[in-house]
Amino acid sequence: SRVVREPRAVLAEFGMEVDSDVELRVHDSTAEQRYLVLPLRPGGTEGWDQDQLARLVTRNAMIGTGRPLRP
């Protein structure tokens, strides 16, 4: 699929620009294996509890097509 061949271009279509020095890996889920996306922790949230952090996580951050909101 195109997301495997051109992950940066596909993410850019979602409005998510990824720096060229960031490695992108595409993993395909199967019936026997699933992958979970852990959103990048926003800077300035050290010491925040789970509830505070959860308010920053969007749907797109959870599926890997966006970043969490900034504090």
Biopython code that builds the backbone (N, CA, C, O; Angstrom):
import numpy as np
from Bio.PDB.StructureBuilder import StructureBuilder

atoms = [
    (1, "SER", "N", (0.832, -1.184, 0.000)),
    (1, "SER", "CA", (0.000, 0.000, 0.000)),
    (1, "SER", "C", (0.879, 1.251, 0.000)),
    (1, "SER", "O", (2.083, 1.185, 0.251)),
    (2, "ARG", "N", (0.266, 2.359, -0.280)),
    (2, "ARG", "CA", (1.006, 3.619, -0.363)),
    (2, "ARG", "C", (1.617, 4.016, 0.972)),
    (2, "ARG", "O", (2.708, 4.584, 1.007)),
    (3, "VAL", "N", (0.937, 3.729, 2.058)),
    (3, "VAL", "CA", (1.482, 4.099, 3.374)),
    (3, "VAL", "C", (2.801, 3.381, 3.646)),
    (3, "VAL", "O", (3.650, 3.909, 4.364)),
    (4, "VAL", "N", (2.985, 2.203, 3.093)),
    (4, "VAL", "CA", (4.244, 1.466, 3.247)),
    (4, "VAL", "C", (5.323, 2.098, 2.373)),
    (4, "VAL", "O", (6.469, 2.231, 2.804)),
    (5, "ARG", "N", (4.972, 2.483, 1.164)),
    (5, "ARG", "CA", (5.945, 3.060, 0.224)),
    (5, "ARG", "C", (6.297, 4.509, 0.538)),
    (5, "ARG", "O", (7.447, 4.919, 0.379)),
    (6, "GLU", "N", (5.314, 5.284, 0.983)),
    (6, "GLU", "CA", (5.502, 6.724, 1.183)),
    (6, "GLU", "C", (4.919, 7.200, 2.517)),
    (6, "GLU", "O", (4.013, 8.034, 2.524)),
    (7, "PRO", "N", (5.418, 6.690, 3.633)),
    (7, "PRO", "CA", (4.800, 7.058, 4.911)),
    (7, "PRO", "C", (4.858, 8.560, 5.208)),
    (7, "PRO", "O", (3.906, 9.109, 5.762)),
    (8, "ARG", "N", (5.948, 9.230, 4.852)),
    (8, "ARG", "CA", (6.042, 10.681, 5.115)),
    (8, "ARG", "C", (4.987, 11.460, 4.339)),
    (8, "ARG", "O", (4.370, 12.383, 4.870)),
    (9, "ALA", "N", (4.787, 11.088, 3.093)),
    (9, "ALA", "CA", (3.795, 11.773, 2.266)),
    (9, "ALA", "C", (2.387, 11.556, 2.813)),
    (9, "ALA", "O", (1.583, 12.487, 2.845)),
    (10, "VAL", "N", (2.090, 10.348, 3.238)),
    (10, "VAL", "CA", (0.763, 10.053, 3.784)),
    (10, "VAL", "C", (0.542, 10.830, 5.079)),
    (10, "VAL", "O", (-0.525, 11.412, 5.275)),
    (11, "LEU", "N", (1.531, 10.845, 5.959)),
    (11, "LEU", "CA", (1.399, 11.602, 7.206)),
    (11, "LEU", "C", (1.245, 13.095, 6.923)),
    (11, "LEU", "O", (0.487, 13.778, 7.612)),
    (12, "ALA", "N", (1.945, 13.599, 5.931)),
    (12, "ALA", "CA", (1.827, 15.016, 5.569)),
    (12, "ALA", "C", (0.400, 15.349, 5.135)),
    (12, "ALA", "O", (-0.080, 16.454, 5.384)),
    (13, "GLU", "N", (-0.273, 14.409, 4.494)),
    (13, "GLU", "CA", (-1.664, 14.626, 4.089)),
    (13, "GLU", "C", (-2.585, 14.763, 5.296)),
    (13, "GLU", "O", (-3.649, 15.374, 5.198)),
    (14, "PHE", "N", (-2.186, 14.201, 6.428)),
    (14, "PHE", "CA", (-2.933, 14.348, 7.677)),
    (14, "PHE", "C", (-2.506, 15.614, 8.419)),
    (14, "PHE", "O", (-3.029, 15.911, 9.493)),
    (15, "GLY", "N", (-1.556, 16.358, 7.849)),
    (15, "GLY", "CA", (-1.072, 17.567, 8.498)),
    (15, "GLY", "C", (0.068, 17.334, 9.466)),
    (15, "GLY", "O", (0.400, 18.215, 10.259)),
    (16, "MET", "N", (0.670, 16.160, 9.410)),
    (16, "MET", "CA", (1.758, 15.824, 10.325)),
    (16, "MET", "C", (3.070, 15.747, 9.556)),
    (16, "MET", "O", (3.340, 14.763, 8.867)),
    (17, "GLU", "N", (3.870, 16.779, 9.677)),
    (17, "GLU", "CA", (5.195, 16.799, 9.057)),
    (17, "GLU", "C", (6.177, 16.112, 10.003)),
    (17, "GLU", "O", (6.201, 16.408, 11.198)),
    (18, "VAL", "N", (6.977, 15.206, 9.478)),
    (18, "VAL", "CA", (7.959, 14.470, 10.276)),
    (18, "VAL", "C", (9.348, 14.858, 9.785)),
    (18, "VAL", "O", (9.638, 14.769, 8.592)),
    (19, "ASP", "N", (10.204, 15.288, 10.708)),
    (19, "ASP", "CA", (11.565, 15.684, 10.339)),
    (19, "ASP", "C", (12.287, 14.550, 9.623)),
    (19, "ASP", "O", (12.054, 13.375, 9.908)),
    (20, "SER", "N", (13.157, 14.910, 8.700)),
    (20, "SER", "CA", (13.863, 13.907, 7.897)),
    (20, "SER", "C", (14.813, 13.052, 8.725)),
    (20, "SER", "O", (15.181, 11.957, 8.299)),
    (21, "ASP", "N", (15.220, 13.532, 9.906)),
    (21, "ASP", "CA", (16.116, 12.733, 10.745)),
    (21, "ASP", "C", (15.364, 11.753, 11.644)),
    (21, "ASP", "O", (15.983, 11.039, 12.433)),
    (22, "VAL", "N", (14.038, 11.714, 11.532)),
    (22, "VAL", "CA", (13.214, 10.780, 12.307)),
    (22, "VAL", "C", (12.957, 9.542, 11.460)),
    (22, "VAL", "O", (12.485, 9.638, 10.327)),
    (23, "GLU", "N", (13.271, 8.378, 12.021)),
    (23, "GLU", "CA", (13.034, 7.116, 11.316)),
    (23, "GLU", "C", (11.560, 6.734, 11.428)),
    (23, "GLU", "O", (10.983, 6.760, 12.515)),
    (24, "LEU", "N", (10.964, 6.383, 10.306)),
    (24, "LEU", "CA", (9.586, 5.897, 10.290)),
    (24, "LEU", "C", (9.599, 4.408, 9.985)),
    (24, "LEU", "O", (10.288, 3.955, 9.072)),
    (25, "ARG", "N", (8.829, 3.656, 10.759)),
    (25, "ARG", "CA", (8.669, 2.225, 10.505)),
    (25, "ARG", "C", (7.187, 1.930, 10.375)),
    (25, "ARG", "O", (6.383, 2.376, 11.193)),
    (26, "VAL", "N", (6.834, 1.189, 9.361)),
    (26, "VAL", "CA", (5.442, 0.822, 9.135)),
    (26, "VAL", "C", (5.288, -0.646, 9.489)),
    (26, "VAL", "O", (6.002, -1.500, 8.963)),
    (27, "HIS", "N", (4.347, -0.934, 10.387)),
    (27, "HIS", "CA", (4.065, -2.308, 10.795)),
    (27, "HIS", "C", (2.627, -2.627, 10.414)),
    (27, "HIS", "O", (1.724, -1.830, 10.668)),
    (28, "ASP", "N", (2.418, -3.760, 9.820)),
    (28, "ASP", "CA", (1.088, -4.184, 9.407)),
    (28, "ASP", "C", (0.529, -5.155, 10.435)),
    (28, "ASP", "O", (1.146, -6.180, 10.727)),
    (29, "SER", "N", (-0.639, -4.835, 10.985)),
    (29, "SER", "CA", (-1.286, -5.728, 11.940)),
    (29, "SER", "C", (-1.885, -6.925, 11.209)),
    (29, "SER", "O", (-2.277, -6.830, 10.046)),
    (30, "THR", "N", (-1.948, -8.040, 11.907)),
    (30, "THR", "CA", (-2.592, -9.243, 11.386)),
    (30, "THR", "C", (-3.598, -9.719, 12.424)),
    (30, "THR", "O", (-3.730, -9.113, 13.487)),
    (31, "ALA", "N", (-4.302, -10.791, 12.123)),
    (31, "ALA", "CA", (-5.248, -11.347, 13.088)),
    (31, "ALA", "C", (-4.534, -11.835, 14.344)),
    (31, "ALA", "O", (-5.117, -11.853, 15.428)),
    (32, "GLU", "N", (-3.270, -12.230, 14.196)),
    (32, "GLU", "CA", (-2.516, -12.769, 15.327)),
    (32, "GLU", "C", (-1.638, -11.733, 16.020)),
    (32, "GLU", "O", (-1.147, -11.977, 17.122)),
    (33, "GLN", "N", (-1.438, -10.585, 15.391)),
    (33, "GLN", "CA", (-0.513, -9.599, 15.955)),
    (33, "GLN", "C", (-1.064, -8.189, 15.754)),
    (33, "GLN", "O", (-1.436, -7.803, 14.646)),
    (34, "ARG", "N", (-1.109, -7.430, 16.848)),
    (34, "ARG", "CA", (-1.584, -6.043, 16.808)),
    (34, "ARG", "C", (-0.495, -5.128, 17.354)),
    (34, "ARG", "O", (0.338, -5.550, 18.156)),
    (35, "TYR", "N", (-0.510, -3.880, 16.917)),
    (35, "TYR", "CA", (0.461, -2.891, 17.375)),
    (35, "TYR", "C", (-0.268, -1.757, 18.072)),
    (35, "TYR", "O", (-1.378, -1.385, 17.692)),
    (36, "LEU", "N", (0.359, -1.226, 19.075)),
    (36, "LEU", "CA", (-0.184, -0.114, 19.841)),
    (36, "LEU", "C", (0.716, 1.094, 19.629)),
    (36, "LEU", "O", (1.939, 0.972, 19.695)),
    (37, "VAL", "N", (0.136, 2.242, 19.378)),
    (37, "VAL", "CA", (0.906, 3.474, 19.201)),
    (37, "VAL", "C", (0.918, 4.218, 20.527)),
    (37, "VAL", "O", (-0.135, 4.543, 21.074)),
    (38, "LEU", "N", (2.108, 4.484, 21.039)),
    (38, "LEU", "CA", (2.239, 5.281, 22.253)),
    (38, "LEU", "C", (2.618, 6.694, 21.839)),
    (38, "LEU", "O", (3.694, 6.904, 21.278)),
    (39, "PRO", "N", (1.753, 7.665, 22.105)),
    (39, "PRO", "CA", (2.045, 9.033, 21.683)),
    (39, "PRO", "C", (3.299, 9.583, 22.366)),
    (39, "PRO", "O", (3.612, 9.232, 23.503)),
    (40, "LEU", "N", (3.995, 10.438, 21.655)),
    (40, "LEU", "CA", (5.160, 11.120, 22.190)),
    (40, "LEU", "C", (4.730, 12.012, 23.345)),
    (40, "LEU", "O", (3.750, 12.749, 23.235)),
    (41, "ARG", "N", (5.463, 11.944, 24.453)),
    (41, "ARG", "CA", (5.132, 12.779, 25.606)),
    (41, "ARG", "C", (5.528, 14.226, 25.302)),
    (41, "ARG", "O", (6.685, 14.486, 24.971)),
    (42, "PRO", "N", (4.594, 15.167, 25.408)),
    (42, "PRO", "CA", (4.922, 16.565, 25.129)),
    (42, "PRO", "C", (5.897, 17.124, 26.165)),
    (42, "PRO", "O", (5.806, 16.815, 27.352)),
    (43, "GLY", "N", (6.832, 17.954, 25.693)),
    (43, "GLY", "CA", (7.749, 18.609, 26.606)),
    (43, "GLY", "C", (6.988, 19.481, 27.596)),
    (43, "GLY", "O", (5.932, 20.024, 27.271)),
    (44, "GLY", "N", (7.522, 19.612, 28.791)),
    (44, "GLY", "CA", (6.887, 20.432, 29.812)),
    (44, "GLY", "C", (5.833, 19.705, 30.618)),
    (44, "GLY", "O", (5.119, 20.324, 31.406)),
    (45, "THR", "N", (5.725, 18.380, 30.431)),
    (45, "THR", "CA", (4.710, 17.618, 31.177)),
    (45, "THR", "C", (5.332, 16.685, 32.214)),
    (45, "THR", "O", (4.658, 15.807, 32.753)),
    (46, "GLU", "N", (6.607, 16.880, 32.484)),
    (46, "GLU", "CA", (7.256, 16.048, 33.491)),
    (46, "GLU", "C", (6.520, 16.262, 34.820)),
    (46, "GLU", "O", (6.214, 17.394, 35.194)),
    (47, "GLY", "N", (6.248, 15.186, 35.509)),
    (47, "GLY", "CA", (5.549, 15.278, 36.786)),
    (47, "GLY", "C", (4.035, 15.307, 36.666)),
    (47, "GLY", "O", (3.338, 15.303, 37.681)),
    (48, "TRP", "N", (3.512, 15.335, 35.445)),
    (48, "TRP", "CA", (2.062, 15.317, 35.271)),
    (48, "TRP", "C", (1.536, 13.920, 35.570)),
    (48, "TRP", "O", (2.218, 12.925, 35.325)),
    (49, "ASP", "N", (0.313, 13.852, 36.104)),
    (49, "ASP", "CA", (-0.278, 12.540, 36.361)),
    (49, "ASP", "C", (-1.021, 12.060, 35.106)),
    (49, "ASP", "O", (-1.138, 12.785, 34.119)),
    (50, "GLN", "N", (-1.507, 10.848, 35.171)),
    (50, "GLN", "CA", (-2.147, 10.201, 34.020)),
    (50, "GLN", "C", (-3.356, 10.989, 33.514)),
    (50, "GLN", "O", (-3.552, 11.113, 32.305)),
    (51, "ASP", "N", (-4.161, 11.518, 34.425)),
    (51, "ASP", "CA", (-5.348, 12.272, 34.007)),
    (51, "ASP", "C", (-4.973, 13.552, 33.266)),
    (51, "ASP", "O", (-5.611, 13.908, 32.276)),
    (52, "GLN", "N", (-3.948, 14.239, 33.740)),
    (52, "GLN", "CA", (-3.503, 15.460, 33.065)),
    (52, "GLN", "C", (-2.982, 15.142, 31.662)),
    (52, "GLN", "O", (-3.300, 15.843, 30.702)),
    (53, "LEU", "N", (-2.186, 14.089, 31.554)),
    (53, "LEU", "CA", (-1.640, 13.702, 30.253)),
    (53, "LEU", "C", (-2.740, 13.252, 29.296)),
    (53, "LEU", "O", (-2.687, 13.553, 28.104)),
    (54, "ALA", "N", (-3.731, 12.537, 29.810)),
    (54, "ALA", "CA", (-4.811, 12.013, 28.963)),
    (54, "ALA", "C", (-5.557, 13.136, 28.247)),
    (54, "ALA", "O", (-6.063, 12.930, 27.145)),
    (55, "ARG", "N", (-5.633, 14.320, 28.854)),
    (55, "ARG", "CA", (-6.333, 15.446, 28.231)),
    (55, "ARG", "C", (-5.616, 15.959, 26.984)),
    (55, "ARG", "O", (-6.210, 16.666, 26.170)),
    (56, "LEU", "N", (-4.353, 15.606, 26.838)),
    (56, "LEU", "CA", (-3.574, 16.064, 25.684)),
    (56, "LEU", "C", (-3.610, 15.084, 24.514)),
    (56, "LEU", "O", (-3.211, 15.429, 23.402)),
    (57, "VAL", "N", (-4.085, 13.871, 24.761)),
    (57, "VAL", "CA", (-4.040, 12.822, 23.737)),
    (57, "VAL", "C", (-5.304, 12.881, 22.878)),
    (57, "VAL", "O", (-6.424, 12.807, 23.383)),
    (58, "THR", "N", (-5.095, 13.016, 21.581)),
    (58, "THR", "CA", (-6.210, 13.056, 20.634)),
    (58, "THR", "C", (-6.334, 11.704, 19.928)),
    (58, "THR", "O", (-5.463, 10.843, 20.049)),
    (59, "ARG", "N", (-7.409, 11.539, 19.206)),
    (59, "ARG", "CA", (-7.600, 10.320, 18.418)),
    (59, "ARG", "C", (-6.444, 10.148, 17.437)),
    (59, "ARG", "O", (-5.893, 9.056, 17.305)),
    (60, "ASN", "N", (-6.080, 11.228, 16.753)),
    (60, "ASN", "CA", (-5.002, 11.128, 15.771)),
    (60, "ASN", "C", (-3.675, 10.768, 16.422)),
    (60, "ASN", "O", (-2.874, 10.049, 15.825)),
    (61, "ALA", "N", (-3.429, 11.252, 17.626)),
    (61, "ALA", "CA", (-2.199, 10.879, 18.333)),
    (61, "ALA", "C", (-2.195, 9.381, 18.634)),
    (61, "ALA", "O", (-1.140, 8.745, 18.613)),
    (62, "MET", "N", (-3.358, 8.821, 18.912)),
    (62, "MET", "CA", (-3.442, 7.394, 19.244)),
    (62, "MET", "C", (-3.285, 6.493, 18.023)),
    (62, "MET", "O", (-2.882, 5.338, 18.161)),
    (63, "ILE", "N", (-3.593, 6.997, 16.838)),
    (63, "ILE", "CA", (-3.439, 6.153, 15.645)),
    (63, "ILE", "C", (-2.176, 6.494, 14.866)),
    (63, "ILE", "O", (-1.911, 5.919, 13.810)),
    (64, "GLY", "N", (-1.398, 7.439, 15.399)),
    (64, "GLY", "CA", (-0.106, 7.738, 14.794)),
    (64, "GLY", "C", (-0.115, 8.751, 13.668)),
    (64, "GLY", "O", (0.892, 8.915, 12.978)),
    (65, "THR", "N", (-1.243, 9.439, 13.466)),
    (65, "THR", "CA", (-1.299, 10.429, 12.392)),
    (65, "THR", "C", (-1.292, 11.856, 12.925)),
    (65, "THR", "O", (-1.547, 12.801, 12.178)),
    (66, "GLY", "N", (-1.005, 12.013, 14.195)),
    (66, "GLY", "CA", (-0.942, 13.342, 14.797)),
    (66, "GLY", "C", (-0.146, 13.293, 16.084)),
    (66, "GLY", "O", (0.232, 12.224, 16.563)),
    (67, "ARG", "N", (0.099, 14.460, 16.632)),
    (67, "ARG", "CA", (0.834, 14.568, 17.890)),
    (67, "ARG", "C", (-0.129, 14.978, 18.995)),
    (67, "ARG", "O", (-1.178, 15.560, 18.717)),
    (68, "PRO", "N", (0.216, 14.681, 20.250)),
    (68, "PRO", "CA", (-0.626, 15.157, 21.353)),
    (68, "PRO", "C", (-0.686, 16.684, 21.363)),
    (68, "PRO", "O", (0.181, 17.354, 20.803)),
    (69, "LEU", "N", (-1.708, 17.216, 21.999)),
    (69, "LEU", "CA", (-1.826, 18.658, 22.155)),
    (69, "LEU", "C", (-0.682, 19.165, 23.023)),
    (69, "LEU", "O", (-0.109, 18.411, 23.810)),
    (70, "ARG", "N", (-0.358, 20.428, 22.879)),
    (70, "ARG", "CA", (0.692, 21.024, 23.718)),
    (70, "ARG", "C", (0.074, 21.490, 25.029)),
    (70, "ARG", "O", (-1.077, 21.925, 25.062)),
    (71, "PRO", "N", (0.844, 21.398, 26.110)),
    (71, "PRO", "CA", (0.299, 21.858, 27.407)),
    (71, "PRO", "C", (0.088, 23.369, 27.438)),
    (71, "PRO", "O", (-0.361, 23.910, 28.448)),
]
sb = StructureBuilder()
sb.init_structure("model")
sb.init_model(0)
sb.init_chain("A")
sb.init_seg("    ")
for serial, (resi, resn, name, xyz) in enumerate(atoms, 1):
    if name == "N":
        sb.init_residue(resn, " ", resi, " ")
    sb.init_atom(name, np.array(xyz, "f"), 0.0, 1.0, " ", f" {name:<3s}", serial, name[0])
structure = sb.get_structure()
